[in-house]
Amino acid sequence: MKVLLVVAVALVTYLWLSGPASVGQLNADDSYYYPGYTIASLESFRISGRVLSVHTYNSGREAELSPLDIALGWGGMADLGNINQLELAQRNRWLYWKAQRLPMPRAELVASMANIHIIPADAAVVAQLADLPVGVMVELHGDLVEARGEDGWRWRSSLSRTDTGAKSCELLLLRKVVFIS
């Protein structure tokens, strides 16, 4: 089952990356412009962890900016023994998990993983994402942001690591991916 999931993720990623990637540009005021959107940095963000899951999106308003979500685990959720005790799934911009028995206290588990909505900053990041297999350790560099559409639409990142539920995901303008050996 896991092999089938990895193959499906690889195929969807290939199809997404083989199309033209929309990338933006940095403005003089340090905001970031994507066609139709202005993206303002809320705070710098750098995190190391294990890629738990990757899910691509190609429809919906959010997919215009963020065609990819990365579920990332750090601390106890970067440990393969803990990860293997969970069933993880991403859909509709959410990370879902369940376990027969929790591998660590619930509060620690929830605070040690996140579903991160990725806005690739440039074509180099798009290329790095093409080589992002599940299970690898990475360091993500970028900015947590608020995106505003020209029509007033708004999407804002969470700035807390302990929140859960609606609006708790990070919206990351991803500038660089570093693979950790």
C-alpha positions in Angstrom: 0.0 0.0 0.0 2.8 2.4 0.9 4.6 1.7 -2.4 1.4 2.5 -4.3 1.0 5.8 -2.4 4.6 6.7 -3.2 4.2 5.9 -6.9 0.9 8.0 -7.0 2.6 10.9 -5.3 5.6 10.7 -7.7 3.3 10.7 -10.7 1.2 13.6 -9.5 4.3 15.6 -8.7 5.8 14.8 -12.1 2.6 16.0 -13.8 2.5 19.1 -11.7 6.2 19.9 -12.2 6.1 19.2 -16.0 3.7 22.0 -16.5 4.7 25.7 -16.5 5.4 26.8 -13.0 4.1 30.2 -11.9 6.7 32.0 -9.9 6.8 35.5 -8.6 9.3 38.3 -7.9 10.6 40.1 -4.8 9.5 43.7 -4.6 11.5 46.6 -3.3 9.4 46.7 -0.1 10.2 43.0 0.6 6.8 41.9 -0.4 6.5 39.1 -3.0 4.4 39.4 -6.1 2.7 36.5 -7.9 0.5 37.3 -10.9 -2.8 38.6 -9.3 -1.5 38.3 -5.7 0.7 40.2 -3.2 2.5 38.1 -0.6 3.7 39.8 2.6 6.1 38.2 5.0 4.8 37.8 8.5 8.0 36.3 9.9 11.1 34.4 8.7 10.7 30.6 9.0 13.3 27.8 9.1 12.5 24.3 10.2 14.2 20.9 10.0 12.2 17.6 10.0 11.2 14.5 8.2 8.8 14.6 5.2 5.8 12.6 6.3 3.7 13.1 3.3 3.4 15.2 0.1 0.2 16.1 -1.6 -0.3 18.2 -4.8 -3.3 20.3 -5.7 -4.2 21.6 -9.2 -7.6 23.1 -8.7 -9.0 25.7 -6.4 -7.9 29.2 -5.6 -5.2 28.2 -3.2 -3.6 25.9 -5.8 -2.8 28.9 -7.9 -0.3 30.0 -5.3 0.4 26.8 -3.4 0.2 23.7 -5.6 1.9 21.5 -2.9 1.5 20.7 0.8 4.2 19.0 2.8 3.4 17.2 6.0 6.6 17.6 8.1 7.5 16.0 11.4 10.2 17.0 13.8 11.3 16.0 17.3 9.5 12.8 18.2 7.6 12.9 14.9 10.9 12.6 12.9 11.5 9.2 14.5 10.6 6.4 12.1 9.4 4.2 15.1 6.8 6.8 16.0 5.8 7.6 12.4 5.2 3.9 11.7 2.6 3.8 14.4 0.4 6.4 12.7 -1.8 6.3 9.6 -1.3 9.7 7.8 -3.3 11.2 5.0 -3.5 14.6 3.3 -6.6 15.9 1.6 -8.5 19.1 1.2 -5.5 21.0 2.6 -5.6 19.1 5.9 -3.3 16.5 7.5 -5.2 13.6 9.0 -3.8 11.0 11.4 -4.9 8.1 13.5 -3.3 5.5 15.6 -4.3 2.4 17.5 -1.9 3.5 20.2 -0.3 6.9 20.5 3.5 6.7 20.2 3.9 9.8 22.5 1.6 12.1 24.4 -1.1 13.6 22.1 -0.1 17.3 22.8 3.6 16.5 21.9 2.5 14.6 18.8 0.3 17.4 17.5 3.0 20.0 18.3 5.7 17.9 16.4 4.1 17.9 13.0 2.4 20.3 10.6 0.8 20.5 7.2 2.6 23.2 5.4 1.2 24.9 2.3 4.1 25.6 0.0 4.4 28.6 -2.3 7.5 28.0 -4.3 9.6 31.2 -4.5 11.3 30.4 -7.8 12.0 27.8 -10.4 14.9 26.5 -8.4 12.6 25.6 -5.5 10.2 23.9 -8.0 13.1 21.8 -9.1 14.0 20.9 -5.5 10.4 19.9 -4.8 10.6 17.4 -7.7 13.2 15.5 -5.7 11.3 15.5 -2.4 10.7 11.9 -1.4 8.6 10.9 1.6 10.8 9.9 4.5 13.8 12.2 3.8 15.1 14.7 6.3 15.0 18.3 5.1 15.4 21.9 6.2 12.9 24.4 4.8 13.9 28.1 4.5 11.4 30.8 3.8 8.8 33.1 5.2 5.4 32.6 6.8 3.2 34.8 4.7 -0.1 36.4 4.1 -1.3 36.3 0.5 -3.8 38.9 -0.8 -5.6 38.7 -4.1 -6.3 41.8 -6.2 -10.0 41.2 -5.5 -9.5 41.3 -1.7 -9.2 37.5 -1.1 -6.9 36.7 1.8 -4.9 33.6 3.0 -2.9 34.0 6.1 -0.3 31.6 7.7 -0.6 30.5 11.3 2.3 31.8 13.4 1.8 29.3 16.3 3.2 25.8 16.6 0.6 24.7 19.1 -2.6 25.6 17.4 -4.9 23.0 15.8 -7.9 23.0 13.5 -8.9 25.6 11.0 -6.3 28.2 10.1 -3.6 26.3 12.0 -1.5 25.5 8.9 1.6 27.3 7.9 1.6 29.2 4.5 5.2 29.2 3.5 6.9 31.1 0.8 9.6 28.5 0.3 13.0 29.9 -0.7 15.2 26.9 -0.3 15.1 23.2 0.6 18.2 21.7 2.1 18.4 17.9 2.1 19.9 16.5 5.4 21.8 13.3 5.3 
